[in-house]
Amino acid sequence: MNEKPTFDNDYGGFLWALIGFLIPVVGLILYFIWNDDKPRRCESIKTGFTIGFVCWFVTWALANCGS
């Protein structure tokens, strides 16, 4: 019997995005652990991680190329 998994306890949200933004390594690890089981949380973590990485890269580029 192929039953579709239910994601009743899977809530994405700001907190998960904030974790991905502030602690990207933890966010990346949680993303790979929960990728199949909690897709909504993973989407939030991925969004936070992406925004955090872009902000870090822009800050680094401005600091090093502004001479």
FENZI-V800352 format. One record per residue. N is the residue number from 1. PHI is phi in radians with two decimals (none if undefined). PSI is psi in whole degrees, -180 to 180 (NA if undefined). BURIAL is 1 if it has 9 or more other C-alpha atoms within 8 Angstrom, else 0. Layout:
# FENZI-V800352
n phi psi burial
N PHI PSI BURIAL
N PHI PSI BURIAL
This chain:
# FENZI-V800352
n phi psi burial
1 none 123 0
2 -1.61 103 0
3 -1.74 138 0
4 -1.30 138 0
5 -1.20 142 0
6 -1.76 142 0
7 -1.99 51 0
8 -1.13 -35 0
9 -1.78 25 0
10 -1.94 99 1
11 -2.01 118 0
12 -1.43 171 1
13 2.88 -175 0
14 -1.09 -40 0
15 -1.05 -44 0
16 -1.18 -38 1
17 -1.15 -38 1
18 -1.14 -40 1
19 -1.09 -45 1
20 -1.11 -32 1
21 -1.34 -48 1
22 -1.40 -34 0
23 -2.23 77 0
24 -1.07 -34 1
25 -1.14 -44 0
26 -1.12 -42 1
27 -1.05 -41 1
28 -1.15 -42 1
29 -1.12 -46 0
30 -1.10 -36 1
31 -1.03 -47 1
32 -1.26 -30 0
33 -1.25 -44 0
34 -1.68 7 1
35 -0.93 -42 1
36 -1.57 -34 0
37 -1.49 -35 0
38 -2.32 75 1
39 -1.18 -30 1
40 -1.21 -43 1
41 -1.11 -41 1
42 -1.10 -38 1
43 -1.12 -41 1
44 -1.16 -44 1
45 -1.10 -42 1
46 -1.11 -40 1
47 -1.11 -47 1
48 -1.09 -42 1
49 -1.09 -44 1
50 -1.12 -46 1
51 -1.11 -43 1
52 -1.09 -41 1
53 -1.16 -42 1
54 -1.11 -44 0
55 -1.09 -43 0
56 -1.08 -45 0
57 -1.13 -43 0
58 -1.12 -43 0
59 -1.09 -44 0
60 -1.08 -44 0
61 -1.13 -42 1
62 -1.18 -36 0
63 -1.24 -34 0
64 -1.67 -19 0
65 -1.88 4 0
66 -1.57 14 0
67 -1.30 NA 0
